Amino acid sequence: MVPRRGGGASSPAVWPGPAAVAAEDALIDGHRERFERVGAATDSDGELVRAARAYLGGAPDALGAACVAAVLPPLHAADHAGGALLVDAWTARHGLAFAVRAALATLDVGFRRAGPGHPAPALTAAAPDAYGYGAEQTKVLRWARHLLSVADAPAHREALAAAGAERSGGYLRRLGTAYLFPEAEGWVDAWIDELPHHQREPLWALLPASLGSRAQAVRLAPLLDRFSLVGGVGGDRRGRPRDGRGAAARRGAAPARQR
C-alpha cells in the first residue's frame, strides 16, 4: 500500500543515514567500467553523460543522480529494492528536496542496453511512448513518496517547494509531483485534466493511489471508459476496455492498493 501523508497506510520506511550513502557508493564502484562504456558510447546523450559525471564527481546534480540510477542494474530488477536504495542514498547525501528533484528527473532519462546494432549501452532521452516506459521511474517515485510520508515538517515543506518549482517542466513533471504530493491543492485534478489519450501502464498505475475524493473518482470514470491503454488508460494492450474500471470509479471506489 502506498502511504499518504496525513492519513491512510503507514510506511515501513526508516529515515536513511550514512549506510544508504555507503550502499550507493559501493554500487557505483562495482560498475565503474559500465559507466565508462556508457559515457563513451556514440549514442549516449552528451548532456546526460555530463550530468552523470558531475554526480559521480560529488556534485549535487539531480539530473546526474537520475542518469546514474538509470545505468545501475538494481533499478532494472524485477523488485522495487533498487529504487528504495537509490532514493535513500539521495536523501541521506543531499536531502529530501534533492531526492524529490532526482526522482522527477528520472522521467526524462532513458537507458538502452547493448544489443544487435547497438554494441554499447547508452544514456538517452526518455521515450514516453516506448513500450515499458515508466517501469523504472515509478520505482523511485514510489519510494520517494514513502519518505515524504515520514519526513519531518521542515523537510517536507522544502521538498514540496522543490516539487512546485518543477511543475513548469511539462506534463510528466506535473504527473510526478501530483503523485508525490497528492494532498497539494489542485495537483491531482490537473493531472486528470491533462490525461493523454494513451498512457503507459506503469504511469497510469500511479493515479488511483493519488485520488483523494469521490469527486475525483467520478471525474476520472469517463476517461477510463473512453481512453485506450497502449499499456495506458482504460483498456488492455489490444485497446479493449478493462471490465468495470469506469463503473468502479463512478461508485467512488477506494484508491487501488499498490506495493
C-alpha positions as CSV (number, residue, x, y, z in Angstrom):
1,M,0.0,0.0,0.0
2,V,1.4,3.4,-0.9
3,P,1.3,5.8,2.0
4,R,-0.3,9.3,2.0
5,R,1.0,12.0,4.3
6,G,-1.5,12.8,7.0
7,G,-3.6,9.6,6.8
8,G,-4.0,6.2,5.2
9,A,-1.4,3.4,5.2
10,S,1.7,3.8,7.2
11,S,5.1,3.4,5.6
12,P,7.8,0.9,6.6
13,A,10.4,3.5,5.6
14,V,13.2,4.3,8.1
15,W,14.9,7.7,7.6
16,P,18.2,7.0,5.8
17,G,21.6,7.7,7.2
18,P,25.3,7.1,6.2
19,A,24.7,3.5,5.4
20,A,22.5,4.5,2.5
21,V,25.3,6.6,1.0
22,A,27.8,3.8,1.5
23,A,25.4,1.4,-0.3
24,E,25.2,3.6,-3.3
25,D,28.9,4.3,-3.3
26,A,29.6,0.5,-3.3
27,L,27.2,0.0,-6.1
28,I,28.8,2.7,-8.2
29,D,32.3,1.4,-7.5
30,G,31.2,-2.0,-8.7
31,H,30.1,-0.6,-12.0
32,R,32.8,1.9,-13.0
33,E,33.5,0.0,-16.2
34,R,29.8,0.2,-17.1
35,F,29.8,3.9,-16.7
36,E,32.9,4.3,-18.9
37,R,31.2,2.3,-21.6
38,V,28.0,4.3,-21.4
39,G,30.0,7.6,-21.4
40,A,32.0,6.6,-24.4
41,A,29.0,5.3,-26.4
42,T,28.3,7.4,-29.5
43,D,24.6,7.0,-29.0
44,S,24.7,8.5,-25.5
45,D,23.2,11.9,-25.0
46,G,26.1,14.3,-24.2
47,E,24.1,16.4,-21.7
48,L,23.1,13.3,-19.8
49,V,26.6,11.9,-19.7
50,R,28.0,15.3,-18.4
51,A,25.3,15.3,-15.7
52,A,26.1,11.7,-14.7
53,R,29.8,12.5,-14.4
54,A,29.0,15.6,-12.3
55,Y,27.1,13.5,-9.8
56,L,29.8,10.8,-9.8
57,G,32.2,13.6,-9.0
58,G,30.2,14.6,-5.9
59,A,28.1,17.5,-7.3
60,P,24.5,17.7,-6.1
61,D,23.2,17.3,-9.6
62,A,19.7,15.9,-9.6
63,L,19.7,15.1,-13.3
64,G,23.0,13.4,-12.8
65,A,21.7,11.3,-10.0
66,A,18.8,10.2,-12.2
67,C,21.3,9.3,-15.0
68,V,23.5,7.3,-12.7
69,A,20.4,5.5,-11.4
70,A,19.4,4.6,-15.0
71,V,22.8,2.9,-15.6
72,L,22.9,0.9,-12.4
73,P,21.4,-2.7,-12.7
74,P,19.3,-2.7,-9.5
75,L,16.8,-0.2,-10.9
76,H,16.1,-2.6,-13.7
77,A,15.5,-5.6,-11.4
78,A,12.0,-7.1,-11.0
79,D,11.6,-5.9,-7.4
80,H,11.5,-2.3,-6.0
81,A,14.5,-2.6,-3.8
82,G,16.8,-0.7,-6.2
83,G,14.5,2.3,-6.2
84,A,14.5,2.4,-2.4
85,L,18.3,2.1,-2.2
86,L,18.8,5.0,-4.6
87,V,16.2,7.3,-3.1
88,D,17.6,6.6,0.4
89,A,21.1,7.5,-0.8
90,W,19.9,10.7,-2.5
91,T,18.1,11.7,0.7
92,A,21.0,10.9,3.0
93,R,23.5,12.6,0.7
94,H,21.8,15.8,-0.3
95,G,18.4,16.0,1.5
96,L,14.8,15.1,0.7
97,A,14.2,18.0,-1.6
98,F,17.1,16.8,-3.8
99,A,15.7,13.3,-3.8
100,V,12.4,14.6,-5.0
101,R,14.1,16.5,-7.8
102,A,16.1,13.5,-8.8
103,A,13.1,11.2,-8.8
104,L,11.3,13.6,-11.1
105,A,14.3,13.9,-13.3
106,T,14.2,10.1,-13.9
107,L,11.1,10.8,-16.0
108,D,13.4,12.5,-18.6
109,V,16.1,9.8,-18.7
110,G,16.2,6.6,-20.7
111,F,18.7,3.7,-20.8
112,R,19.3,1.4,-23.8
113,R,21.0,-1.9,-23.2
114,A,23.6,-3.2,-25.7
115,G,22.2,-5.4,-28.4
116,P,22.1,-6.0,-32.1
117,G,23.1,-2.8,-33.9
118,H,24.0,-1.2,-30.5
119,P,27.3,-2.6,-29.3
120,A,27.4,-0.4,-26.2
121,P,24.7,0.6,-23.6
122,A,23.7,4.2,-23.8
123,L,22.1,7.0,-21.8
124,T,19.3,8.5,-23.9
125,A,16.5,11.0,-23.5
126,A,13.4,9.2,-22.3
127,A,10.8,8.0,-24.8
128,P,7.5,8.2,-23.0
129,D,5.7,6.4,-25.9
130,A,8.0,3.4,-25.8
131,Y,6.8,0.1,-24.5
132,G,7.7,-0.3,-20.9
133,Y,8.4,3.3,-20.2
134,G,7.9,4.2,-16.6
135,A,8.7,0.8,-15.1
136,E,12.0,2.0,-13.6
137,Q,10.9,5.6,-13.0
138,T,7.9,4.6,-10.9
139,K,10.1,2.7,-8.5
140,V,11.9,5.8,-7.3
141,L,8.8,7.9,-7.3
142,R,7.0,5.3,-5.1
143,W,9.9,5.2,-2.5
144,A,10.2,9.0,-2.6
145,R,6.5,9.1,-1.6
146,H,7.3,6.7,1.3
147,L,10.0,9.0,2.6
148,L,7.7,12.1,2.2
149,S,5.1,10.4,4.4
150,V,7.6,10.0,7.3
151,A,9.6,13.2,6.8
152,D,9.5,16.0,9.5
153,A,7.6,19.1,8.7
154,P,10.6,21.3,7.6
155,A,12.0,18.6,5.2
156,H,8.5,18.1,3.8
157,R,7.9,21.8,3.2
158,E,11.3,22.1,1.5
159,A,10.5,19.1,-0.7
160,L,7.1,20.5,-1.6
161,A,8.6,23.8,-2.7
162,A,11.2,22.0,-4.8
163,A,8.4,19.9,-6.4
164,G,6.3,23.1,-7.1
165,A,9.3,24.6,-9.0
166,E,9.4,21.5,-11.2
167,R,5.8,21.7,-12.3
168,S,6.6,24.1,-15.2
169,G,8.7,21.4,-16.7
170,G,5.9,19.7,-18.6
171,Y,3.2,17.1,-18.2
172,L,5.4,14.3,-16.9
173,R,6.8,16.6,-14.2
174,R,3.3,17.6,-13.2
175,L,2.2,13.9,-13.1
176,G,5.2,13.1,-10.9
177,T,4.7,15.9,-8.5
178,A,1.0,15.2,-8.2
179,Y,1.8,11.6,-7.3
180,L,4.4,12.6,-4.7
181,F,2.1,15.2,-3.2
182,P,-1.5,14.1,-3.8
183,E,-2.6,16.4,-0.9
184,A,-1.3,19.5,-2.8
185,E,-4.4,21.5,-3.8
186,G,-5.3,21.1,-7.4
187,W,-2.4,18.9,-8.5
188,V,-4.3,15.6,-8.9
189,D,-7.2,17.5,-10.5
190,A,-4.8,19.0,-13.1
191,W,-3.3,15.5,-13.7
192,I,-6.8,14.2,-14.5
193,D,-7.4,17.2,-16.8
194,E,-4.2,16.5,-18.7
195,L,-4.5,12.8,-19.1
196,P,-3.4,11.9,-22.6
197,H,-5.4,9.5,-24.9
198,H,-2.6,7.0,-24.5
199,Q,-0.7,6.4,-21.2
200,R,1.8,3.7,-20.5
201,E,0.6,1.4,-17.7
202,P,3.3,2.0,-15.1
203,L,2.4,5.7,-15.1
204,W,-1.3,5.1,-15.2
205,A,-1.0,2.8,-12.1
206,L,0.2,5.8,-10.1
207,L,-3.1,7.7,-10.5
208,P,-5.5,5.5,-8.5
209,A,-3.2,5.8,-5.4
210,S,-3.3,9.5,-5.7
211,L,-7.1,10.1,-5.7
212,G,-8.3,11.8,-2.6
213,S,-12.0,12.2,-3.1
214,R,-15.1,10.6,-4.6
215,A,-15.4,13.7,-6.8
216,Q,-12.0,12.9,-8.4
217,A,-13.0,9.3,-9.0
218,V,-16.2,10.5,-10.6
219,R,-14.3,12.8,-12.9
220,L,-11.9,10.1,-13.8
221,A,-14.5,7.5,-14.7
222,P,-15.5,8.7,-18.2
223,L,-11.8,8.7,-19.1
224,L,-11.4,5.1,-18.0
225,D,-14.2,4.0,-20.3
226,R,-13.2,6.2,-23.3
227,F,-9.5,6.2,-23.4
228,S,-7.4,3.3,-24.7
229,L,-4.5,1.7,-23.0
230,V,-1.4,1.1,-25.1
231,G,-0.3,-0.1,-21.8
232,G,-2.3,3.1,-21.0
233,V,-5.6,4.3,-19.6
234,G,-8.8,2.2,-19.6
235,G,-8.1,-0.9,-21.8
236,D,-5.7,-3.8,-22.2
237,R,-2.8,-3.8,-24.7
238,R,-5.2,-4.5,-27.5
239,G,-7.3,-1.5,-26.6
240,R,-10.2,-3.4,-25.1
241,P,-11.9,-1.8,-22.1
242,R,-10.9,-3.0,-18.6
243,D,-14.2,-4.5,-17.3
244,G,-15.8,-2.5,-14.5
245,R,-13.0,0.0,-14.1
246,G,-15.1,3.0,-15.1
247,A,-18.1,1.8,-13.1
248,A,-16.0,1.3,-10.0
249,A,-14.7,4.8,-10.3
250,R,-18.2,6.2,-10.6
251,R,-19.1,4.4,-7.4
252,G,-16.3,6.2,-5.7
253,A,-14.2,3.1,-5.1
254,A,-11.3,3.5,-2.7
255,P,-7.9,4.1,-4.4
256,A,-6.2,0.9,-5.6
257,R,-3.6,-0.8,-3.5
258,Q,0.0,-0.8,-4.7
259,R,3.2,-2.0,-3.4
